[in-house]
Amino acid sequence: MNDGEDELRDIARFLAGVDRDIPWHLSRFHPDYEFTDRGATPLPLLRKAEVWGREAGLKFIYIGNVAGEDEVTYCPSCGTELIRRSGFSVLSNRVAGGLCPQCGTGIAGVFEKPAD
């Protein structure tokens, strides 16, 4: 219902205008329970939206609700894999002190538990 090209491009531009570090989670709709009169969001559309987000300047874009899709955070400067996830579990996190361990680029977010 809200996955038209113009709307997705507008969302990407809006988010980038606020802060290019805002993660954009593109969650795939799938028919379930009482909302079954629509098909699942086409995966090619989600991949196009990811491109549009990058064109708008967003650094962190994730396609969700799709088994097997990349759940990795990469450094926006050098492309190093920083955080690998599976579902809601973090499998590895290489961010140290808020920085990419390869090139030293600052990575927005909270990556360490505060001291008790």
N, CA, C and O atoms as a GROMACS GRO file, in nm:
protein
  464
    1MET      N    1   0.082  -0.119   0.000
    1MET     CA    2   0.000   0.000   0.000
    1MET      C    3   0.087   0.126   0.000
    1MET      O    4   0.039   0.234  -0.036
    2ASN      N    5   0.213   0.113   0.040
    2ASN     CA    6   0.299   0.231   0.044
    2ASN      C    7   0.437   0.199  -0.013
    2ASN      O    8   0.540   0.235   0.044
    3ASP      N    9   0.436   0.131  -0.128
    3ASP     CA   10   0.565   0.092  -0.186
    3ASP      C   11   0.582   0.141  -0.330
    3ASP      O   12   0.649   0.077  -0.411
    4GLY      N   13   0.520   0.255  -0.360
    4GLY     CA   14   0.539   0.314  -0.492
    4GLY      C   15   0.677   0.377  -0.504
    4GLY      O   16   0.735   0.420  -0.405
    5GLU      N   17   0.728   0.384  -0.626
    5GLU     CA   18   0.862   0.438  -0.648
    5GLU      C   19   0.877   0.580  -0.594
    5GLU      O   20   0.973   0.610  -0.524
    6ASP      N   21   0.783   0.667  -0.626
    6ASP     CA   22   0.793   0.806  -0.579
    6ASP      C   23   0.795   0.813  -0.426
    6ASP      O   24   0.873   0.888  -0.368
    7GLU      N   25   0.710   0.734  -0.363
    7GLU     CA   26   0.702   0.736  -0.218
    7GLU      C   27   0.832   0.685  -0.155
    7GLU      O   28   0.883   0.743  -0.059
    8LEU      N   29   0.885   0.577  -0.209
    8LEU     CA   30   1.011   0.522  -0.155
    8LEU      C   31   1.127   0.618  -0.175
    8LEU      O   32   1.209   0.636  -0.085
    9ARG      N   33   1.134   0.681  -0.292
    9ARG     CA   34   1.240   0.780  -0.315
    9ARG      C   35   1.226   0.899  -0.220
    9ARG      O   36   1.325   0.950  -0.168
   10ASP      N   37   1.102   0.943  -0.198
   10ASP     CA   38   1.077   1.054  -0.106
   10ASP      C   39   1.119   1.018   0.037
   10ASP      O   40   1.178   1.101   0.107
   11ILE      N   41   1.089   0.895   0.080
   11ILE     CA   42   1.128   0.852   0.214
   11ILE      C   43   1.280   0.853   0.226
   11ILE      O   44   1.335   0.903   0.325
   12ALA      N   45   1.348   0.800   0.126
   12ALA     CA   46   1.494   0.796   0.129
   12ALA      C   47   1.552   0.936   0.136
   12ALA      O   48   1.643   0.962   0.215
   13ARG      N   49   1.501   1.027   0.055
   13ARG     CA   50   1.550   1.165   0.057
   13ARG      C   51   1.523   1.232   0.191
   13ARG      O   52   1.607   1.305   0.243
   14PHE      N   53   1.404   1.206   0.247
   14PHE     CA   54   1.370   1.265   0.376
   14PHE      C   55   1.467   1.217   0.484
   14PHE      O   56   1.524   1.297   0.558
   15LEU      N   57   1.486   1.086   0.493
   15LEU     CA   58   1.577   1.030   0.593
   15LEU      C   59   1.719   1.086   0.577
   15LEU      O   60   1.782   1.126   0.675
   16ALA      N   61   1.767   1.089   0.454
   16ALA     CA   62   1.902   1.141   0.429
   16ALA      C   63   1.911   1.288   0.465
   16ALA      O   64   2.017   1.335   0.508
   17GLY      N   65   1.803   1.362   0.447
   17GLY     CA   66   1.801   1.503   0.483
   17GLY      C   67   1.807   1.527   0.632
   17GLY      O   68   1.854   1.632   0.678
   18VAL      N   69   1.758   1.430   0.710
   18VAL     CA   70   1.766   1.441   0.855
   18VAL      C   71   1.905   1.400   0.902
   18VAL      O   72   1.972   1.474   0.974
   19ASP      N   73   1.949   1.280   0.857
   19ASP     CA   74   2.082   1.231   0.895
   19ASP      C   75   2.113   1.108   0.809
   19ASP      O   76   2.038   1.010   0.813
   20ARG      N   77   2.220   1.113   0.733
   20ARG     CA   78   2.256   1.003   0.642
   20ARG      C   79   2.291   0.875   0.718
   20ARG      O   80   2.298   0.768   0.657
   21ASP      N   81   2.314   0.884   0.849
   21ASP     CA   82   2.345   0.767   0.931
   21ASP      C   83   2.221   0.694   0.981
   21ASP      O   84   2.233   0.587   1.042
   22ILE      N   85   2.100   0.749   0.958
   22ILE     CA   86   1.979   0.680   1.002
   22ILE      C   87   1.967   0.550   0.925
   22ILE      O   88   1.971   0.551   0.802
   23PRO      N   89   1.953   0.435   0.995
   23PRO     CA   90   1.933   0.309   0.923
   23PRO      C   91   1.793   0.307   0.861
   23PRO      O   92   1.695   0.348   0.923
   24TRP      N   93   1.786   0.258   0.738
   24TRP     CA   94   1.657   0.243   0.671
   24TRP      C   95   1.630   0.095   0.657
   24TRP      O   96   1.699   0.023   0.585
   25HIS      N   97   1.527   0.050   0.728
   25HIS     CA   98   1.488  -0.090   0.726
   25HIS      C   99   1.371  -0.106   0.629
   25HIS      O  100   1.261  -0.056   0.653
   26LEU      N  101   1.397  -0.175   0.521
   26LEU     CA  102   1.297  -0.202   0.419
   26LEU      C  103   1.239  -0.340   0.448
   26LEU      O  104   1.293  -0.442   0.403
   27SER      N  105   1.131  -0.344   0.524
   27SER     CA  106   1.072  -0.471   0.565
   27SER      C  107   0.969  -0.518   0.464
   27SER      O  108   0.874  -0.446   0.432
   28ARG      N  109   0.988  -0.638   0.417
   28ARG     CA  110   0.899  -0.696   0.317
   28ARG      C  111   0.764  -0.731   0.380
   28ARG      O  112   0.758  -0.799   0.483
   29PHE      N  113   0.658  -0.685   0.317
   29PHE     CA  114   0.524  -0.726   0.358
   29PHE      C  115   0.498  -0.866   0.304
   29PHE      O  116   0.538  -0.900   0.193
   30HIS      N  117   0.432  -0.944   0.384
   30HIS     CA  118   0.383  -1.073   0.334
   30HIS      C  119   0.241  -1.092   0.386
   30HIS      O  120   0.211  -1.056   0.500
   31PRO      N  121   0.154  -1.148   0.303
   31PRO     CA  122   0.014  -1.166   0.344
   31PRO      C  123   0.005  -1.262   0.463
   31PRO      O  124   0.064  -1.370   0.463
   32ASP      N  125  -0.069  -1.219   0.564
   32ASP     CA  126  -0.080  -1.300   0.685
   32ASP      C  127  -0.205  -1.260   0.761
   32ASP      O  128  -0.255  -1.148   0.747
   33TYR      N  129  -0.253  -1.350   0.840
   33TYR     CA  130  -0.366  -1.331   0.930
   33TYR      C  131  -0.485  -1.269   0.858
   33TYR      O  132  -0.545  -1.336   0.774
   34GLU      N  133  -0.520  -1.144   0.888
   34GLU     CA  134  -0.640  -1.084   0.829
   34GLU      C  135  -0.610  -0.993   0.711
   34GLU      O  136  -0.701  -0.931   0.656
   35PHE      N  137  -0.486  -0.984   0.671
   35PHE     CA  138  -0.450  -0.898   0.558
   35PHE      C  139  -0.385  -0.984   0.451
   35PHE      O  140  -0.263  -0.984   0.432
   36THR      N  141  -0.470  -1.057   0.382
   36THR     CA  142  -0.422  -1.155   0.285
   36THR      C  143  -0.463  -1.123   0.142
   36THR      O  144  -0.442  -1.205   0.052
   37ASP      N  145  -0.521  -1.007   0.120
   37ASP     CA  146  -0.569  -0.975  -0.015
   37ASP      C  147  -0.463  -0.907  -0.101
   37ASP      O  148  -0.493  -0.863  -0.212
   38ARG      N  149  -0.340  -0.898  -0.052
   38ARG     CA  150  -0.229  -0.842  -0.128
   38ARG      C  151  -0.116  -0.945  -0.130
   38ARG      O  152  -0.103  -1.027  -0.039
   39GLY      N  153  -0.036  -0.939  -0.234
   39GLY     CA  154   0.080  -1.026  -0.241
   39GLY      C  155   0.196  -0.970  -0.162
   39GLY      O  156   0.194  -0.854  -0.119
   40ALA      N  157   0.298  -1.051  -0.144
   40ALA     CA  158   0.419  -1.006  -0.075
   40ALA      C  159   0.486  -0.896  -0.157
   40ALA      O  160   0.475  -0.892  -0.280
   41THR      N  161   0.555  -0.807  -0.088
   41THR     CA  162   0.632  -0.703  -0.157
   41THR      C  163   0.734  -0.771  -0.247
   41THR      O  164   0.810  -0.856  -0.200
   42PRO      N  165   0.739  -0.736  -0.374
   42PRO     CA  166   0.837  -0.800  -0.464
   42PRO      C  167   0.980  -0.768  -0.422
   42PRO      O  168   1.014  -0.652  -0.397
   43LEU      N  169   1.063  -0.871  -0.414
   43LEU     CA  170   1.203  -0.853  -0.376
   43LEU      C  171   1.277  -0.757  -0.469
   43LEU      O  172   1.357  -0.677  -0.422
   44PRO      N  173   1.253  -0.762  -0.601
   44PRO     CA  174   1.320  -0.664  -0.688
   44PRO      C  175   1.288  -0.518  -0.650
   44PRO      O  176   1.372  -0.430  -0.664
   45LEU      N  177   1.166  -0.493  -0.602
   45LEU     CA  178   1.131  -0.358  -0.560
   45LEU      C  179   1.211  -0.318  -0.436
   45LEU      O  180   1.259  -0.205  -0.428
   46LEU      N  181   1.228  -0.409  -0.342
   46LEU     CA  182   1.306  -0.378  -0.223
   46LEU      C  183   1.452  -0.350  -0.260
   46LEU      O  184   1.515  -0.262  -0.204
   47ARG      N  185   1.503  -0.426  -0.354
   47ARG     CA  186   1.641  -0.403  -0.398
   47ARG      C  187   1.655  -0.269  -0.472
   47ARG      O  188   1.757  -0.202  -0.459
   48LYS      N  189   1.553  -0.231  -0.548
   48LYS     CA  190   1.554  -0.098  -0.612
   48LYS      C  191   1.551   0.012  -0.504
   48LYS      O  192   1.622   0.111  -0.514
   49ALA      N  193   1.467  -0.009  -0.403
   49ALA     CA  194   1.458   0.090  -0.296
   49ALA      C  195   1.592   0.105  -0.225
   49ALA      O  196   1.630   0.215  -0.185
   50GLU      N  197   1.664  -0.005  -0.211
   50GLU     CA  198   1.798   0.003  -0.152
   50GLU      C  199   1.890   0.091  -0.237
   50GLU      O  200   1.966   0.172  -0.183
   51VAL      N  201   1.882   0.076  -0.368
   51VAL     CA  202   1.961   0.159  -0.459
   51VAL      C  203   1.920   0.305  -0.445
   51VAL      O  204   2.005   0.394  -0.439
   52TRP      N  205   1.790   0.330  -0.441
   52TRP     CA  206   1.742   0.468  -0.427
   52TRP      C  207   1.790   0.529  -0.296
   52TRP      O  208   1.824   0.647  -0.291
   53GLY      N  209   1.792   0.450  -0.190
   53GLY     CA  210   1.842   0.499  -0.062
   53GLY      C  211   1.989   0.536  -0.070
   53GLY      O  212   2.030   0.639  -0.016
   54ARG      N  213   2.067   0.454  -0.137
   54ARG     CA  214   2.211   0.484  -0.153
   54ARG      C  215   2.228   0.610  -0.239
   54ARG      O  216   2.313   0.694  -0.210
   55GLU      N  217   2.147   0.622  -0.344
   55GLU     CA  218   2.153   0.743  -0.428
   55GLU      C  219   2.120   0.868  -0.347
   55GLU      O  220   2.174   0.975  -0.373
   56ALA      N  221   2.030   0.854  -0.249
   56ALA     CA  222   1.993   0.968  -0.164
   56ALA      C  223   2.101   0.999  -0.061
   56ALA      O  224   2.099   1.105   0.000
   57GLY      N  225   2.195   0.905  -0.041
   57GLY     CA  226   2.304   0.928   0.051
   57GLY      C  227   2.298   0.849   0.181
   57GLY      O  228   2.382   0.867   0.268
   58LEU      N  229   2.198   0.760   0.195
   58LEU     CA  230   2.190   0.680   0.317
   58LEU      C  231   2.304   0.580   0.322
   58LEU      O  232   2.341   0.521   0.220
   59LYS      N  233   2.359   0.560   0.440
   59LYS     CA  234   2.475   0.474   0.455
   59LYS      C  235   2.440   0.332   0.500
   59LYS      O  236   2.514   0.238   0.474
   60PHE      N  237   2.326   0.316   0.569
   60PHE     CA  238   2.292   0.188   0.628
   60PHE      C  239   2.150   0.148   0.589
   60PHE      O  240   2.052   0.203   0.641
   61ILE      N  241   2.138   0.055   0.498
   61ILE     CA  242   2.008   0.012   0.445
   61ILE      C  243   2.000  -0.138   0.459
   61ILE      O  244   2.093  -0.210   0.424
   62TYR      N  245   1.888  -0.185   0.512
   62TYR     CA  246   1.870  -0.328   0.536
   62TYR      C  247   1.736  -0.374   0.478
   62TYR      O  248   1.632  -0.313   0.502
   63ILE      N  249   1.741  -0.482   0.403
   63ILE     CA  250   1.619  -0.546   0.356
   63ILE      C  251   1.584  -0.653   0.458
   63ILE      O  252   1.665  -0.740   0.489
   64GLY      N  253   1.464  -0.644   0.511
   64GLY     CA  254   1.423  -0.736   0.616
   64GLY      C  255   1.301  -0.817   0.579
   64GLY      O  256   1.232  -0.789   0.481
   65ASN      N  257   1.276  -0.918   0.660
   65ASN     CA  258   1.162  -1.007   0.642
   65ASN      C  259   1.177  -1.091   0.515
   65ASN      O  260   1.078  -1.132   0.455
   66VAL      N  261   1.302  -1.115   0.476
   66VAL     CA  262   1.333  -1.197   0.358
   66VAL      C  263   1.444  -1.293   0.398
   66VAL      O  264   1.557  -1.252   0.424
   67ALA      N  265   1.411  -1.420   0.403
   67ALA     CA  266   1.512  -1.520   0.441
   67ALA      C  267   1.629  -1.517   0.344
   67ALA      O  268   1.611  -1.513   0.222
   68GLY      N  269   1.749  -1.518   0.399
   68GLY     CA  270   1.869  -1.522   0.317
   68GLY      C  271   1.921  -1.388   0.270
   68GLY      O  272   2.027  -1.382   0.208
   69GLU      N  273   1.849  -1.279   0.296
   69GLU     CA  274   1.898  -1.147   0.256
   69GLU      C  275   2.012  -1.106   0.348
   69GLU      O  276   2.018  -1.148   0.464
   70ASP      N  277   2.100  -1.025   0.296
   70ASP     CA  278   2.218  -0.978   0.368
   70ASP      C  279   2.177  -0.904   0.496
   70ASP      O  280   2.100  -0.808   0.491
   71GLU      N  281   2.228  -0.949   0.610
   71GLU     CA  282   2.200  -0.886   0.738
   71GLU      C  283   2.330  -0.835   0.798
   71GLU      O  284   2.359  -0.855   0.916
   72VAL      N  285   2.408  -0.768   0.714
   72VAL     CA  286   2.541  -0.725   0.754
   72VAL      C  287   2.549  -0.573   0.748
   72VAL      O  288   2.494  -0.510   0.657
   73THR      N  289   2.619  -0.515   0.845
   73THR     CA  290   2.652  -0.373   0.840
   73THR      C  291   2.794  -0.362   0.786
   73THR      O  292   2.887  -0.425   0.839
   74TYR      N  293   2.810  -0.282   0.682
   74TYR     CA  294   2.942  -0.259   0.621
   74TYR      C  295   2.985  -0.116   0.650
   74TYR      O  296   2.902  -0.027   0.665
   75CYS      N  297   3.114  -0.095   0.658
   75CYS     CA  298   3.167   0.040   0.673
   75CYS      C  299   3.130   0.120   0.548
   75CYS      O  300   3.157   0.075   0.436
   76PRO      N  301   3.070   0.237   0.564
   76PRO     CA  302   3.032   0.316   0.447
   76PRO      C  303   3.152   0.374   0.372
   76PRO      O  304   3.138   0.419   0.259
   77SER      N  305   3.270   0.374   0.435
   77SER     CA  306   3.389   0.428   0.369
   77SER      C  307   3.469   0.324   0.295
   77SER      O  308   3.503   0.342   0.178
   78CYS      N  309   3.500   0.212   0.362
   78CYS     CA  310   3.589   0.113   0.299
   78CYS      C  311   3.521  -0.020   0.265
   78CYS      O  312   3.580  -0.104   0.198
   79GLY      N  313   3.396  -0.039   0.311
   79GLY     CA  314   3.323  -0.160   0.278
   79GLY      C  315   3.353  -0.281   0.365
   79GLY      O  316   3.303  -0.390   0.339
   80THR      N  317   3.434  -0.264   0.469
   80THR     CA  318   3.466  -0.374   0.559
   80THR      C  319   3.340  -0.422   0.630
   80THR      O  320   3.257  -0.342   0.674
   81GLU      N  321   3.326  -0.553   0.642
   81GLU     CA  322   3.214  -0.608   0.718
   81GLU      C  323   3.235  -0.574   0.865
   81GLU      O  324   3.339  -0.604   0.923
   82LEU      N  325   3.134  -0.511   0.925
   82LEU     CA  326   3.144  -0.469   1.065
   82LEU      C  327   3.060  -0.555   1.158
   82LEU      O  328   3.110  -0.604   1.259
   83ILE      N  329   2.934  -0.572   1.124
   83ILE     CA  330   2.843  -0.646   1.210
   83ILE      C  331   2.767  -0.747   1.125
   83ILE      O  332   2.707  -0.711   1.024
   84ARG      N  333   2.770  -0.872   1.166
   84ARG     CA  334   2.697  -0.979   1.097
   84ARG      C  335   2.584  -1.024   1.189
   84ARG      O  336   2.606  -1.051   1.307
   85ARG      N  337   2.463  -1.033   1.134
   85ARG     CA  338   2.346  -1.072   1.211
   85ARG      C  339   2.277  -1.190   1.145
   85ARG      O  340   2.297  -1.218   1.027
   86SER      N  341   2.197  -1.258   1.223
   86SER     CA  342   2.104  -1.358   1.173
   86SER      C  343   1.976  -1.335   1.250
   86SER      O  344   1.968  -1.364   1.370
   87GLY      N  345   1.874  -1.285   1.182
   87GLY     CA  346   1.752  -1.249   1.253
   87GLY      C  347   1.781  -1.139   1.353
   87GLY      O  348   1.831  -1.032   1.317
   88PHE      N  349   1.751  -1.166   1.479
   88PHE     CA  350   1.773  -1.066   1.583
   88PHE      C  351   1.902  -1.094   1.662
   88PHE      O  352   1.928  -1.028   1.763
   89SER      N  353   1.980  -1.190   1.616
   89SER     CA  354   2.104  -1.224   1.686
   89SER      C  355   2.225  -1.162   1.617
   89SER      O  356   2.234  -1.162   1.494
   90VAL      N  357   2.317  -1.110   1.697
   90VAL     CA  358   2.443  -1.058   1.644
   90VAL      C  359   2.544  -1.173   1.648
   90VAL      O  360   2.573  -1.228   1.754
   91LEU      N  361   2.595  -1.209   1.531
   91LEU     CA  362   2.692  -1.318   1.521
   91LEU      C  363   2.834  -1.269   1.541
   91LEU      O  364   2.917  -1.339   1.599
   92SER      N  365   2.862  -1.148   1.492
   92SER     CA  366   2.994  -1.088   1.514
   92SER      C  367   2.980  -0.937   1.506
   92SER      O  368   2.895  -0.884   1.434
   93ASN      N  369   3.066  -0.869   1.580
   93ASN     CA  370   3.067  -0.722   1.584
   93ASN      C  371   3.212  -0.678   1.591
   93ASN      O  372   3.279  -0.697   1.693
   94ARG      N  373   3.261  -0.620   1.483
   94ARG     CA  374   3.401  -0.576   1.477
   94ARG      C  375   3.417  -0.427   1.507
   94ARG      O  376   3.530  -0.376   1.506
   95VAL      N  377   3.308  -0.356   1.534
   95VAL     CA  378   3.318  -0.213   1.565
   95VAL      C  379   3.386  -0.200   1.701
   95VAL      O  380   3.344  -0.261   1.799
   96ALA      N  381   3.490  -0.120   1.706
   96ALA     CA  382   3.565  -0.101   1.831
   96ALA      C  383   3.570   0.048   1.862
   96ALA      O  384   3.624   0.127   1.784
   97GLY      N  385   3.513   0.084   1.976
   97GLY     CA  386   3.515   0.226   2.014
   97GLY      C  387   3.440   0.314   1.916
   97GLY      O  388   3.471   0.432   1.901
   98GLY      N  389   3.340   0.256   1.848
   98GLY     CA  390   3.261   0.332   1.751
   98GLY      C  391   3.331   0.355   1.619
   98GLY      O  392   3.287   0.439   1.539
   99LEU      N  393   3.441   0.281   1.593
   99LEU     CA  394   3.519   0.302   1.472
   99LEU      C  395   3.531   0.174   1.390
   99LEU      O  396   3.528   0.064   1.445
  100CYS      N  397   3.543   0.190   1.259
  100CYS     CA  398   3.575   0.078   1.171
  100CYS      C  399   3.718   0.034   1.202
  100CYS      O  400   3.808   0.119   1.205
  101PRO      N  401   3.742  -0.096   1.226
  101PRO     CA  402   3.877  -0.140   1.259
  101PRO      C  403   3.973  -0.133   1.140
  101PRO      O  404   4.094  -0.139   1.159
  102GLN      N  405   3.920  -0.122   1.020
  102GLN     CA  406   4.005  -0.119   0.900
  102GLN      C  407   4.052   0.023   0.866
  102GLN      O  408   4.171   0.046   0.845
  103CYS      N  409   3.957   0.118   0.862
  103CYS     CA  410   3.994   0.253   0.815
  103CYS      C  411   3.975   0.363   0.919
  103CYS      O  412   4.014   0.478   0.896
  104GLY      N  413   3.914   0.330   1.034
  104GLY     CA  414   3.898   0.429   1.139
  104GLY      C  415   3.778   0.521   1.124
  104GLY      O  416   3.763   0.615   1.202
  105THR      N  417   3.693   0.497   1.026
  105THR     CA  418   3.572   0.579   1.009
  105THR      C  419   3.480   0.562   1.128
  105THR      O  420   3.459   0.450   1.175
  106GLY      N  421   3.425   0.672   1.178
  106GLY     CA  422   3.328   0.667   1.287
  106GLY      C  423   3.198   0.605   1.239
  106GLY      O  424   3.146   0.640   1.133
  107ILE      N  425   3.146   0.512   1.317
  107ILE     CA  426   3.022   0.443   1.284
  107ILE      C  427   2.918   0.484   1.385
  107ILE      O  428   2.935   0.463   1.505
  108ALA      N  429   2.809   0.544   1.338
  108ALA     CA  430   2.704   0.591   1.428
  108ALA      C  431   2.636   0.474   1.496
  108ALA      O  432   2.611   0.371   1.433
  109GLY      N  433   2.607   0.489   1.624
  109GLY     CA  434   2.538   0.384   1.696
  109GLY      C  435   2.596   0.364   1.835
  109GLY      O  436   2.695   0.427   1.872
  110VAL      N  437   2.534   0.276   1.910
  110VAL     CA  438   2.580   0.237   2.042
  110VAL      C  439   2.618   0.091   2.031
  110VAL      O  440   2.533   0.007   2.003
  111PHE      N  441   2.745   0.059   2.052
  111PHE     CA  442   2.796  -0.076   2.026
  111PHE      C  443   2.845  -0.148   2.149
  111PHE      O  444   2.875  -0.267   2.141
  112GLU      N  445   2.855  -0.081   2.260
  112GLU     CA  446   2.907  -0.145   2.380
  112GLU      C  447   2.811  -0.122   2.494
  112GLU      O  448   2.748  -0.017   2.504
  113LYS      N  449   2.801  -0.221   2.581
  113LYS     CA  450   2.717  -0.206   2.697
  113LYS      C  451   2.781  -0.106   2.793
  113LYS      O  452   2.903  -0.108   2.812
  114PRO      N  453   2.700  -0.019   2.854
  114PRO     CA  454   2.756   0.071   2.954
  114PRO      C  455   2.798  -0.010   3.078
  114PRO      O  456   2.741  -0.116   3.105
  115ALA      N  457   2.895   0.040   3.151
  115ALA     CA  458   2.941  -0.026   3.274
  115ALA      C  459   2.829  -0.024   3.376
  115ALA      O  460   2.755   0.074   3.388
  116ASP      N  461   2.819  -0.133   3.451
  116ASP     CA  462   2.716  -0.141   3.558
  116ASP      C  463   2.754  -0.059   3.677
  116ASP      O  464   2.679  -0.054   3.774
   0.00000   0.00000   0.00000
